[in-house]
Amino acid sequence: MKTKVFVLLFMLLLTASSMNTATAQCAMCSISAEQGTKNGNTQGKGLNTGIIYLLAIPYLLISGMGALWYLKYRKGSAGYAKNN
């Protein structure tokens, strides 16, 4: 049990220590997109479209799985009510 806690804390510390590197890249991309739009380029629109696409897909997939699960569950409970 102590080993699992130690490994978990070590992984948490390792993840927290590497966060500064990851956030620096986002600032560089946003500055590049802002400068590109000021000069008449359409890089900012493409970046925004990509962000929306990456944001929407997981929500659509989870919603679809939830709807399928709900319909399957509802169909199963309707059959149970008819037999009794």
PDB file of N, CA, C and O in Angstrom:
ATOM      1  N   MET A   1       0.823  -1.188   0.000  1.00  0.00           N
ATOM      2  CA  MET A   1       0.000   0.000   0.000  1.00  0.00           C
ATOM      3  C   MET A   1       0.868   1.253   0.000  1.00  0.00           C
ATOM      4  O   MET A   1       0.575   2.214  -0.711  1.00  0.00           O
ATOM      5  N   LYS A   2       1.943   1.244   0.801  1.00  0.00           N
ATOM      6  CA  LYS A   2       2.829   2.405   0.870  1.00  0.00           C
ATOM      7  C   LYS A   2       3.539   2.622  -0.460  1.00  0.00           C
ATOM      8  O   LYS A   2       3.814   3.759  -0.845  1.00  0.00           O
ATOM      9  N   THR A   3       3.834   1.534  -1.157  1.00  0.00           N
ATOM     10  CA  THR A   3       4.517   1.656  -2.440  1.00  0.00           C
ATOM     11  C   THR A   3       3.613   2.332  -3.466  1.00  0.00           C
ATOM     12  O   THR A   3       4.076   3.160  -4.251  1.00  0.00           O
ATOM     13  N   LYS A   4       2.333   1.986  -3.464  1.00  0.00           N
ATOM     14  CA  LYS A   4       1.388   2.602  -4.401  1.00  0.00           C
ATOM     15  C   LYS A   4       1.252   4.093  -4.139  1.00  0.00           C
ATOM     16  O   LYS A   4       1.200   4.886  -5.079  1.00  0.00           O
ATOM     17  N   VAL A   5       1.195   4.478  -2.882  1.00  0.00           N
ATOM     18  CA  VAL A   5       1.088   5.894  -2.529  1.00  0.00           C
ATOM     19  C   VAL A   5       2.349   6.634  -2.949  1.00  0.00           C
ATOM     20  O   VAL A   5       2.274   7.753  -3.458  1.00  0.00           O
ATOM     21  N   PHE A   6       3.501   6.018  -2.738  1.00  0.00           N
ATOM     22  CA  PHE A   6       4.769   6.633  -3.120  1.00  0.00           C
ATOM     23  C   PHE A   6       4.838   6.822  -4.638  1.00  0.00           C
ATOM     24  O   PHE A   6       5.249   7.881  -5.112  1.00  0.00           O
ATOM     25  N   VAL A   7       4.441   5.806  -5.394  1.00  0.00           N
ATOM     26  CA  VAL A   7       4.468   5.898  -6.860  1.00  0.00           C
ATOM     27  C   VAL A   7       3.489   6.967  -7.340  1.00  0.00           C
ATOM     28  O   VAL A   7       3.807   7.723  -8.258  1.00  0.00           O
ATOM     29  N   LEU A   8       2.321   7.040  -6.742  1.00  0.00           N
ATOM     30  CA  LEU A   8       1.328   8.044  -7.115  1.00  0.00           C
ATOM     31  C   LEU A   8       1.841   9.460  -6.836  1.00  0.00           C
ATOM     32  O   LEU A   8       1.701  10.353  -7.672  1.00  0.00           O
ATOM     33  N   LEU A   9       2.429   9.655  -5.664  1.00  0.00           N
ATOM     34  CA  LEU A   9       2.976  10.971  -5.338  1.00  0.00           C
ATOM     35  C   LEU A   9       4.133  11.343  -6.259  1.00  0.00           C
ATOM     36  O   LEU A   9       4.260  12.499  -6.662  1.00  0.00           O
ATOM     37  N   PHE A  10       4.973  10.374  -6.592  1.00  0.00           N
ATOM     38  CA  PHE A  10       6.083  10.623  -7.502  1.00  0.00           C
ATOM     39  C   PHE A  10       5.570  11.026  -8.888  1.00  0.00           C
ATOM     40  O   PHE A  10       6.093  11.962  -9.494  1.00  0.00           O
ATOM     41  N   MET A  11       4.567  10.334  -9.385  1.00  0.00           N
ATOM     42  CA  MET A  11       4.005  10.660 -10.695  1.00  0.00           C
ATOM     43  C   MET A  11       3.334  12.030 -10.682  1.00  0.00           C
ATOM     44  O   MET A  11       3.431  12.776 -11.657  1.00  0.00           O
ATOM     45  N   LEU A  12       2.664  12.364  -9.601  1.00  0.00           N
ATOM     46  CA  LEU A  12       2.038  13.670  -9.467  1.00  0.00           C
ATOM     47  C   LEU A  12       3.086  14.774  -9.456  1.00  0.00           C
ATOM     48  O   LEU A  12       2.917  15.802 -10.111  1.00  0.00           O
ATOM     49  N   LEU A  13       4.155  14.565  -8.720  1.00  0.00           N
ATOM     50  CA  LEU A  13       5.247  15.535  -8.673  1.00  0.00           C
ATOM     51  C   LEU A  13       5.904  15.688 -10.035  1.00  0.00           C
ATOM     52  O   LEU A  13       6.214  16.805 -10.449  1.00  0.00           O
ATOM     53  N   LEU A  14       6.119  14.591 -10.732  1.00  0.00           N
ATOM     54  CA  LEU A  14       6.720  14.626 -12.060  1.00  0.00           C
ATOM     55  C   LEU A  14       5.826  15.370 -13.049  1.00  0.00           C
ATOM     56  O   LEU A  14       6.318  16.149 -13.865  1.00  0.00           O
ATOM     57  N   THR A  15       4.541  15.138 -12.981  1.00  0.00           N
ATOM     58  CA  THR A  15       3.605  15.828 -13.866  1.00  0.00           C
ATOM     59  C   THR A  15       3.555  17.317 -13.556  1.00  0.00           C
ATOM     60  O   THR A  15       3.567  18.141 -14.470  1.00  0.00           O
ATOM     61  N   ALA A  16       3.500  17.664 -12.293  1.00  0.00           N
ATOM     62  CA  ALA A  16       3.438  19.074 -11.907  1.00  0.00           C
ATOM     63  C   ALA A  16       4.704  19.825 -12.281  1.00  0.00           C
ATOM     64  O   ALA A  16       4.647  21.014 -12.594  1.00  0.00           O
ATOM     65  N   SER A  17       5.830  19.159 -12.254  1.00  0.00           N
ATOM     66  CA  SER A  17       7.084  19.843 -12.580  1.00  0.00           C
ATOM     67  C   SER A  17       7.237  20.093 -14.071  1.00  0.00           C
ATOM     68  O   SER A  17       8.021  20.958 -14.460  1.00  0.00           O
ATOM     69  N   SER A  18       6.522  19.371 -14.915  1.00  0.00           N
ATOM     70  CA  SER A  18       6.664  19.548 -16.358  1.00  0.00           C
ATOM     71  C   SER A  18       5.591  20.458 -16.951  1.00  0.00           C
ATOM     72  O   SER A  18       5.555  20.624 -18.170  1.00  0.00           O
ATOM     73  N   MET A  19       4.731  21.042 -16.154  1.00  0.00           N
ATOM     74  CA  MET A  19       3.643  21.861 -16.682  1.00  0.00           C
ATOM     75  C   MET A  19       4.113  23.185 -17.266  1.00  0.00           C
ATOM     76  O   MET A  19       3.485  23.682 -18.201  1.00  0.00           O
ATOM     77  N   ASN A  20       5.169  23.768 -16.768  1.00  0.00           N
ATOM     78  CA  ASN A  20       5.638  25.039 -17.299  1.00  0.00           C
ATOM     79  C   ASN A  20       6.055  24.914 -18.757  1.00  0.00           C
ATOM     80  O   ASN A  20       5.862  25.846 -19.538  1.00  0.00           O
ATOM     81  N   THR A  21       6.617  23.791 -19.127  1.00  0.00           N
ATOM     82  CA  THR A  21       7.039  23.577 -20.503  1.00  0.00           C
ATOM     83  C   THR A  21       5.839  23.528 -21.437  1.00  0.00           C
ATOM     84  O   THR A  21       5.897  24.076 -22.538  1.00  0.00           O
ATOM     85  N   ALA A  22       4.773  22.895 -21.029  1.00  0.00           N
ATOM     86  CA  ALA A  22       3.603  22.758 -21.882  1.00  0.00           C
ATOM     87  C   ALA A  22       2.865  24.079 -22.051  1.00  0.00           C
ATOM     88  O   ALA A  22       2.366  24.350 -23.143  1.00  0.00           O
ATOM     89  N   THR A  23       2.775  24.897 -21.036  1.00  0.00           N
ATOM     90  CA  THR A  23       2.034  26.148 -21.165  1.00  0.00           C
ATOM     91  C   THR A  23       2.788  27.159 -22.011  1.00  0.00           C
ATOM     92  O   THR A  23       2.158  28.051 -22.579  1.00  0.00           O
ATOM     93  N   ALA A  24       4.090  27.062 -22.121  1.00  0.00           N
ATOM     94  CA  ALA A  24       4.851  28.004 -22.930  1.00  0.00           C
ATOM     95  C   ALA A  24       4.508  27.853 -24.406  1.00  0.00           C
ATOM     96  O   ALA A  24       4.518  28.838 -25.144  1.00  0.00           O
ATOM     97  N   GLN A  25       4.209  26.655 -24.839  1.00  0.00           N
ATOM     98  CA  GLN A  25       3.879  26.439 -26.242  1.00  0.00           C
ATOM     99  C   GLN A  25       2.572  27.107 -26.621  1.00  0.00           C
ATOM    100  O   GLN A  25       2.464  27.642 -27.725  1.00  0.00           O
ATOM    101  N   CYS A  26       1.577  27.097 -25.751  1.00  0.00           N
ATOM    102  CA  CYS A  26       0.290  27.722 -26.057  1.00  0.00           C
ATOM    103  C   CYS A  26       0.445  29.227 -26.234  1.00  0.00           C
ATOM    104  O   CYS A  26      -0.196  29.812 -27.107  1.00  0.00           O
ATOM    105  N   ALA A  27       1.272  29.853 -25.432  1.00  0.00           N
ATOM    106  CA  ALA A  27       1.481  31.295 -25.561  1.00  0.00           C
ATOM    107  C   ALA A  27       2.153  31.616 -26.888  1.00  0.00           C
ATOM    108  O   ALA A  27       1.828  32.618 -27.525  1.00  0.00           O
ATOM    109  N   MET A  28       3.078  30.780 -27.304  1.00  0.00           N
ATOM    110  CA  MET A  28       3.759  31.016 -28.576  1.00  0.00           C
ATOM    111  C   MET A  28       2.795  30.866 -29.746  1.00  0.00           C
ATOM    112  O   MET A  28       2.858  31.642 -30.700  1.00  0.00           O
ATOM    113  N   CYS A  29       1.916  29.894 -29.687  1.00  0.00           N
ATOM    114  CA  CYS A  29       0.952  29.699 -30.772  1.00  0.00           C
ATOM    115  C   CYS A  29      -0.035  30.857 -30.834  1.00  0.00           C
ATOM    116  O   CYS A  29      -0.366  31.330 -31.921  1.00  0.00           O
ATOM    117  N   SER A  30      -0.505  31.315 -29.686  1.00  0.00           N
ATOM    118  CA  SER A  30      -1.490  32.407 -29.694  1.00  0.00           C
ATOM    119  C   SER A  30      -0.866  33.702 -30.194  1.00  0.00           C
ATOM    120  O   SER A  30      -1.513  34.449 -30.928  1.00  0.00           O
ATOM    121  N   ILE A  31       0.358  33.981 -29.818  1.00  0.00           N
ATOM    122  CA  ILE A  31       1.023  35.192 -30.308  1.00  0.00           C
ATOM    123  C   ILE A  31       1.241  35.103 -31.819  1.00  0.00           C
ATOM    124  O   ILE A  31       1.060  36.088 -32.534  1.00  0.00           O
ATOM    125  N   SER A  32       1.624  33.940 -32.294  1.00  0.00           N
ATOM    126  CA  SER A  32       1.827  33.744 -33.727  1.00  0.00           C
ATOM    127  C   SER A  32       0.523  33.931 -34.491  1.00  0.00           C
ATOM    128  O   SER A  32       0.519  34.543 -35.559  1.00  0.00           O
ATOM    129  N   ALA A  33      -0.574  33.420 -33.965  1.00  0.00           N
ATOM    130  CA  ALA A  33      -1.872  33.568 -34.624  1.00  0.00           C
ATOM    131  C   ALA A  33      -2.329  35.024 -34.615  1.00  0.00           C
ATOM    132  O   ALA A  33      -2.870  35.507 -35.610  1.00  0.00           O
ATOM    133  N   GLU A  34      -2.118  35.728 -33.501  1.00  0.00           N
ATOM    134  CA  GLU A  34      -2.505  37.135 -33.426  1.00  0.00           C
ATOM    135  C   GLU A  34      -1.713  37.976 -34.419  1.00  0.00           C
ATOM    136  O   GLU A  34      -2.282  38.833 -35.096  1.00  0.00           O
ATOM    137  N   GLN A  35      -0.430  37.744 -34.510  1.00  0.00           N
ATOM    138  CA  GLN A  35       0.392  38.504 -35.443  1.00  0.00           C
ATOM    139  C   GLN A  35       0.029  38.187 -36.891  1.00  0.00           C
ATOM    140  O   GLN A  35       0.077  39.060 -37.758  1.00  0.00           O
ATOM    141  N   GLY A  36      -0.330  36.945 -37.142  1.00  0.00           N
ATOM    142  CA  GLY A  36      -0.726  36.551 -38.492  1.00  0.00           C
ATOM    143  C   GLY A  36      -2.007  37.222 -38.931  1.00  0.00           C
ATOM    144  O   GLY A  36      -2.125  37.608 -40.094  1.00  0.00           O
ATOM    145  N   THR A  37      -2.971  37.374 -38.040  1.00  0.00           N
ATOM    146  CA  THR A  37      -4.238  38.019 -38.395  1.00  0.00           C
ATOM    147  C   THR A  37      -4.050  39.514 -38.613  1.00  0.00           C
ATOM    148  O   THR A  37      -4.722  40.105 -39.459  1.00  0.00           O
ATOM    149  N   LYS A  38      -3.166  40.116 -37.878  1.00  0.00           N
ATOM    150  CA  LYS A  38      -2.907  41.546 -38.070  1.00  0.00           C
ATOM    151  C   LYS A  38      -2.306  41.817 -39.444  1.00  0.00           C
ATOM    152  O   LYS A  38      -2.522  42.882 -40.023  1.00  0.00           O
ATOM    153  N   ASN A  39      -1.557  40.860 -39.959  1.00  0.00           N
ATOM    154  CA  ASN A  39      -0.922  41.030 -41.261  1.00  0.00           C
ATOM    155  C   ASN A  39      -1.805  40.556 -42.412  1.00  0.00           C
ATOM    156  O   ASN A  39      -1.373  40.580 -43.564  1.00  0.00           O
ATOM    157  N   GLY A  40      -3.018  40.130 -42.125  1.00  0.00           N
ATOM    158  CA  GLY A  40      -3.943  39.712 -43.177  1.00  0.00           C
ATOM    159  C   GLY A  40      -3.975  38.219 -43.448  1.00  0.00           C
ATOM    160  O   GLY A  40      -4.704  37.778 -44.336  1.00  0.00           O
ATOM    161  N   ASN A  41      -3.225  37.444 -42.728  1.00  0.00           N
ATOM    162  CA  ASN A  41      -3.250  35.995 -42.919  1.00  0.00           C
ATOM    163  C   ASN A  41      -4.481  35.397 -42.251  1.00  0.00           C
ATOM    164  O   ASN A  41      -5.079  36.015 -41.370  1.00  0.00           O
ATOM    165  N   THR A  42      -4.851  34.214 -42.666  1.00  0.00           N
ATOM    166  CA  THR A  42      -6.023  33.544 -42.096  1.00  0.00           C
ATOM    167  C   THR A  42      -5.617  32.396 -41.177  1.00  0.00           C
ATOM    168  O   THR A  42      -6.395  31.465 -40.972  1.00  0.00           O
ATOM    169  N   GLN A  43      -4.438  32.453 -40.635  1.00  0.00           N
ATOM    170  CA  GLN A  43      -3.984  31.390 -39.737  1.00  0.00           C
ATOM    171  C   GLN A  43      -4.832  31.333 -38.478  1.00  0.00           C
ATOM    172  O   GLN A  43      -5.081  30.248 -37.950  1.00  0.00           O
ATOM    173  N   GLY A  44      -5.277  32.475 -37.991  1.00  0.00           N
ATOM    174  CA  GLY A  44      -6.089  32.512 -36.778  1.00  0.00           C
ATOM    175  C   GLY A  44      -7.411  31.793 -36.957  1.00  0.00           C
ATOM    176  O   GLY A  44      -7.867  31.096 -36.050  1.00  0.00           O
ATOM    177  N   LYS A  45      -8.038  31.955 -38.125  1.00  0.00           N
ATOM    178  CA  LYS A  45      -9.306  31.261 -38.391  1.00  0.00           C
ATOM    179  C   LYS A  45      -9.100  29.756 -38.422  1.00  0.00           C
ATOM    180  O   LYS A  45      -9.913  29.003 -37.885  1.00  0.00           O
ATOM    181  N   GLY A  46      -8.030  29.323 -39.040  1.00  0.00           N
ATOM    182  CA  GLY A  46      -7.741  27.884 -39.089  1.00  0.00           C
ATOM    183  C   GLY A  46      -7.451  27.322 -37.711  1.00  0.00           C
ATOM    184  O   GLY A  46      -7.860  26.206 -37.391  1.00  0.00           O
ATOM    185  N   LEU A  47      -6.748  28.090 -36.894  1.00  0.00           N
ATOM    186  CA  LEU A  47      -6.452  27.662 -35.537  1.00  0.00           C
ATOM    187  C   LEU A  47      -7.730  27.559 -34.708  1.00  0.00           C
ATOM    188  O   LEU A  47      -7.916  26.593 -33.969  1.00  0.00           O
ATOM    189  N   ASN A  48      -8.602  28.546 -34.830  1.00  0.00           N
ATOM    190  CA  ASN A  48      -9.871  28.514 -34.095  1.00  0.00           C
ATOM    191  C   ASN A  48     -10.757  27.358 -34.556  1.00  0.00           C
ATOM    192  O   ASN A  48     -11.401  26.705 -33.735  1.00  0.00           O
ATOM    193  N   THR A  49     -10.790  27.106 -35.854  1.00  0.00           N
ATOM    194  CA  THR A  49     -11.587  25.990 -36.366  1.00  0.00           C
ATOM    195  C   THR A  49     -11.048  24.664 -35.843  1.00  0.00           C
ATOM    196  O   THR A  49     -11.825  23.778 -35.485  1.00  0.00           O
ATOM    197  N   GLY A  50      -9.746  24.522 -35.797  1.00  0.00           N
ATOM    198  CA  GLY A  50      -9.146  23.300 -35.265  1.00  0.00           C
ATOM    199  C   GLY A  50      -9.451  23.098 -33.791  1.00  0.00           C
ATOM    200  O   GLY A  50      -9.699  21.975 -33.352  1.00  0.00           O
ATOM    201  N   ILE A  51      -9.432  24.181 -33.028  1.00  0.00           N
ATOM    202  CA  ILE A  51      -9.735  24.092 -31.600  1.00  0.00           C
ATOM    203  C   ILE A  51     -11.188  23.672 -31.392  1.00  0.00           C
ATOM    204  O   ILE A  51     -11.474  22.809 -30.562  1.00  0.00           O
ATOM    205  N   ILE A  52     -12.100  24.278 -32.142  1.00  0.00           N
ATOM    206  CA  ILE A  52     -13.526  23.915 -32.030  1.00  0.00           C
ATOM    207  C   ILE A  52     -13.728  22.451 -32.417  1.00  0.00           C
ATOM    208  O   ILE A  52     -14.482  21.736 -31.756  1.00  0.00           O
ATOM    209  N   TYR A  53     -13.073  22.007 -33.464  1.00  0.00           N
ATOM    210  CA  TYR A  53     -13.184  20.619 -33.901  1.00  0.00           C
ATOM    211  C   TYR A  53     -12.701  19.667 -32.815  1.00  0.00           C
ATOM    212  O   TYR A  53     -13.374  18.685 -32.500  1.00  0.00           O
ATOM    213  N   LEU A  54     -11.538  19.957 -32.245  1.00  0.00           N
ATOM    214  CA  LEU A  54     -10.998  19.094 -31.196  1.00  0.00           C
ATOM    215  C   LEU A  54     -11.857  19.123 -29.935  1.00  0.00           C
ATOM    216  O   LEU A  54     -11.894  18.143 -29.192  1.00  0.00           O
ATOM    217  N   LEU A  55     -12.535  20.219 -29.691  1.00  0.00           N
ATOM    218  CA  LEU A  55     -13.398  20.333 -28.522  1.00  0.00           C
ATOM    219  C   LEU A  55     -14.717  19.597 -28.730  1.00  0.00           C
ATOM    220  O   LEU A  55     -15.229  18.968 -27.803  1.00  0.00           O
ATOM    221  N   ALA A  56     -15.264  19.670 -29.931  1.00  0.00           N
ATOM    222  CA  ALA A  56     -16.603  19.136 -30.177  1.00  0.00           C
ATOM    223  C   ALA A  56     -16.633  17.616 -30.306  1.00  0.00           C
ATOM    224  O   ALA A  56     -17.593  16.989 -29.857  1.00  0.00           O
ATOM    225  N   ILE A  57     -15.634  17.019 -30.893  1.00  0.00           N
ATOM    226  CA  ILE A  57     -15.659  15.580 -31.169  1.00  0.00           C
ATOM    227  C   ILE A  57     -15.849  14.722 -29.913  1.00  0.00           C
ATOM    228  O   ILE A  57     -16.696  13.829 -29.940  1.00  0.00           O
ATOM    229  N   PRO A  58     -15.117  14.937 -28.820  1.00  0.00           N
ATOM    230  CA  PRO A  58     -15.358  14.089 -27.641  1.00  0.00           C
ATOM    231  C   PRO A  58     -16.776  14.235 -27.076  1.00  0.00           C
ATOM    232  O   PRO A  58     -17.375  13.255 -26.634  1.00  0.00           O
ATOM    233  N   TYR A  59     -17.310  15.466 -27.094  1.00  0.00           N
ATOM    234  CA  TYR A  59     -18.668  15.659 -26.595  1.00  0.00           C
ATOM    235  C   TYR A  59     -19.680  14.942 -27.476  1.00  0.00           C
ATOM    236  O   TYR A  59     -20.626  14.346 -26.960  1.00  0.00           O
ATOM    237  N   LEU A  60     -19.505  14.986 -28.780  1.00  0.00           N
ATOM    238  CA  LEU A  60     -20.415  14.284 -29.677  1.00  0.00           C
ATOM    239  C   LEU A  60     -20.329  12.776 -29.489  1.00  0.00           C
ATOM    240  O   LEU A  60     -21.355  12.095 -29.485  1.00  0.00           O
ATOM    241  N   LEU A  61     -19.128  12.249 -29.336  1.00  0.00           N
ATOM    242  CA  LEU A  61     -18.976  10.804 -29.135  1.00  0.00           C
ATOM    243  C   LEU A  61     -19.600  10.348 -27.820  1.00  0.00           C
ATOM    244  O   LEU A  61     -20.287   9.327 -27.780  1.00  0.00           O
ATOM    245  N   ILE A  62     -19.370  11.088 -26.762  1.00  0.00           N
ATOM    246  CA  ILE A  62     -19.941  10.717 -25.463  1.00  0.00           C
ATOM    247  C   ILE A  62     -21.456  10.841 -25.484  1.00  0.00           C
ATOM    248  O   ILE A  62     -22.155  10.001 -24.917  1.00  0.00           O
ATOM    249  N   SER A  63     -21.970  11.879 -26.132  1.00  0.00           N
ATOM    250  CA  SER A  63     -23.421  12.041 -26.243  1.00  0.00           C
ATOM    251  C   SER A  63     -24.039  10.902 -27.043  1.00  0.00           C
ATOM    252  O   SER A  63     -25.095  10.384 -26.682  1.00  0.00           O
ATOM    253  N   GLY A  64     -23.379  10.515 -28.127  1.00  0.00           N
ATOM    254  CA  GLY A  64     -23.882   9.403 -28.935  1.00  0.00           C
ATOM    255  C   GLY A  64     -23.899   8.096 -28.164  1.00  0.00           C
ATOM    256  O   GLY A  64     -24.864   7.336 -28.244  1.00  0.00           O
ATOM    257  N   MET A  65     -22.829   7.829 -27.414  1.00  0.00           N
ATOM    258  CA  MET A  65     -22.798   6.601 -26.609  1.00  0.00           C
ATOM    259  C   MET A  65     -23.869   6.647 -25.523  1.00  0.00           C
ATOM    260  O   MET A  65     -24.500   5.631 -25.229  1.00  0.00           O
ATOM    261  N   GLY A  66     -24.076   7.819 -24.928  1.00  0.00           N
ATOM    262  CA  GLY A  66     -25.122   7.956 -23.911  1.00  0.00           C
ATOM    263  C   GLY A  66     -26.504   7.725 -24.483  1.00  0.00           C
ATOM    264  O   GLY A  66     -27.339   7.075 -23.854  1.00  0.00           O
ATOM    265  N   ALA A  67     -26.753   8.256 -25.682  1.00  0.00           N
ATOM    266  CA  ALA A  67     -28.051   8.063 -26.323  1.00  0.00           C
ATOM    267  C   ALA A  67     -28.278   6.592 -26.666  1.00  0.00           C
ATOM    268  O   ALA A  67     -29.371   6.066 -26.452  1.00  0.00           O
ATOM    269  N   LEU A  68     -27.248   5.926 -27.198  1.00  0.00           N
ATOM    270  CA  LEU A  68     -27.390   4.500 -27.503  1.00  0.00           C
ATOM    271  C   LEU A  68     -27.627   3.681 -26.247  1.00  0.00           C
ATOM    272  O   LEU A  68     -28.452   2.768 -26.243  1.00  0.00           O
ATOM    273  N   TRP A  69     -26.912   4.001 -25.191  1.00  0.00           N
ATOM    274  CA  TRP A  69     -27.110   3.281 -23.933  1.00  0.00           C
ATOM    275  C   TRP A  69     -28.519   3.505 -23.396  1.00  0.00           C
ATOM    276  O   TRP A  69     -29.167   2.565 -22.937  1.00  0.00           O
ATOM    277  N   TYR A  70     -28.993   4.744 -23.452  1.00  0.00           N
ATOM    278  CA  TYR A  70     -30.327   5.059 -22.955  1.00  0.00           C
ATOM    279  C   TYR A  70     -31.397   4.327 -23.762  1.00  0.00           C
ATOM    280  O   TYR A  70     -32.332   3.769 -23.187  1.00  0.00           O
ATOM    281  N   LEU A  71     -31.267   4.324 -25.087  1.00  0.00           N
ATOM    282  CA  LEU A  71     -32.256   3.640 -25.919  1.00  0.00           C
ATOM    283  C   LEU A  71     -32.234   2.139 -25.678  1.00  0.00           C
ATOM    284  O   LEU A  71     -33.286   1.501 -25.637  1.00  0.00           O
ATOM    285  N   LYS A  72     -31.060   1.576 -25.520  1.00  0.00           N
ATOM    286  CA  LYS A  72     -30.966   0.142 -25.248  1.00  0.00           C
ATOM    287  C   LYS A  72     -31.563  -0.185 -23.880  1.00  0.00           C
ATOM    288  O   LYS A  72     -32.285  -1.172 -23.735  1.00  0.00           O
ATOM    289  N   TYR A  73     -31.264   0.632 -22.891  1.00  0.00           N
ATOM    290  CA  TYR A  73     -31.809   0.409 -21.555  1.00  0.00           C
ATOM    291  C   TYR A  73     -33.319   0.556 -21.557  1.00  0.00           C
ATOM    292  O   TYR A  73     -34.019  -0.235 -20.923  1.00  0.00           O
ATOM    293  N   ARG A  74     -33.828   1.550 -22.256  1.00  0.00           N
ATOM    294  CA  ARG A  74     -35.275   1.793 -22.309  1.00  0.00           C
ATOM    295  C   ARG A  74     -35.988   0.637 -23.019  1.00  0.00           C
ATOM    296  O   ARG A  74     -37.065   0.219 -22.595  1.00  0.00           O
ATOM    297  N   LYS A  75     -35.391   0.124 -24.090  1.00  0.00           N
ATOM    298  CA  LYS A  75     -35.976  -0.994 -24.807  1.00  0.00           C
ATOM    299  C   LYS A  75     -36.013  -2.233 -23.920  1.00  0.00           C
ATOM    300  O   LYS A  75     -36.992  -2.979 -23.938  1.00  0.00           O
ATOM    301  N   GLY A  76     -34.961  -2.456 -23.150  1.00  0.00           N
ATOM    302  CA  GLY A  76     -34.905  -3.610 -22.258  1.00  0.00           C
ATOM    303  C   GLY A  76     -35.919  -3.510 -21.132  1.00  0.00           C
ATOM    304  O   GLY A  76     -36.523  -4.519 -20.768  1.00  0.00           O
ATOM    305  N   SER A  77     -36.127  -2.312 -20.561  1.00  0.00           N
ATOM    306  CA  SER A  77     -37.083  -2.171 -19.467  1.00  0.00           C
ATOM    307  C   SER A  77     -38.510  -2.253 -19.970  1.00  0.00           C
ATOM    308  O   SER A  77     -39.389  -2.697 -19.232  1.00  0.00           O
ATOM    309  N   ALA A  78     -38.774  -1.835 -21.218  1.00  0.00           N
ATOM    310  CA  ALA A  78     -40.128  -1.932 -21.779  1.00  0.00           C
ATOM    311  C   ALA A  78     -40.502  -3.401 -21.971  1.00  0.00           C
ATOM    312  O   ALA A  78     -41.645  -3.784 -21.724  1.00  0.00           O
ATOM    313  N   GLY A  79     -39.556  -4.220 -22.405  1.00  0.00           N
ATOM    314  CA  GLY A  79     -39.812  -5.651 -22.562  1.00  0.00           C
ATOM    315  C   GLY A  79     -40.060  -6.325 -21.233  1.00  0.00           C
ATOM    316  O   GLY A  79     -40.862  -7.256 -21.157  1.00  0.00           O
ATOM    317  N   TYR A  80     -39.393  -5.879 -20.182  1.00  0.00           N
ATOM    318  CA  TYR A  80     -39.569  -6.454 -18.863  1.00  0.00           C
ATOM    319  C   TYR A  80     -40.966  -6.153 -18.334  1.00  0.00           C
ATOM    320  O   TYR A  80     -41.587  -7.002 -17.695  1.00  0.00           O
ATOM    321  N   ALA A  81     -41.462  -4.942 -18.599  1.00  0.00           N
ATOM    322  CA  ALA A  81     -42.777  -4.548 -18.100  1.00  0.00           C
ATOM    323  C   ALA A  81     -43.889  -5.336 -18.800  1.00  0.00           C
ATOM    324  O   ALA A  81     -44.910  -5.634 -18.179  1.00  0.00           O
ATOM    325  N   LYS A  82     -43.711  -5.675 -20.076  1.00  0.00           N
ATOM    326  CA  LYS A  82     -44.721  -6.406 -20.818  1.00  0.00           C
ATOM    327  C   LYS A  82     -44.841  -7.845 -20.342  1.00  0.00           C
ATOM    328  O   LYS A  82     -45.937  -8.404 -20.345  1.00  0.00           O
ATOM    329  N   ASN A  83     -43.737  -8.452 -19.934  1.00  0.00           N
ATOM    330  CA  ASN A  83     -43.763  -9.852 -19.505  1.00  0.00           C
ATOM    331  C   ASN A  83     -44.393 -10.018 -18.133  1.00  0.00           C
ATOM    332  O   ASN A  83     -44.920 -11.089 -17.832  1.00  0.00           O
ATOM    333  N   ASN A  84     -44.355  -8.999 -17.297  1.00  0.00           N
ATOM    334  CA  ASN A  84     -44.926  -9.142 -15.960  1.00  0.00           C
ATOM    335  C   ASN A  84     -46.264  -8.573 -15.976  1.00  0.00           C
ATOM    336  O   ASN A  84     -46.949  -8.579 -14.953  1.00  0.00           O
TER     337      ASN A  84
END
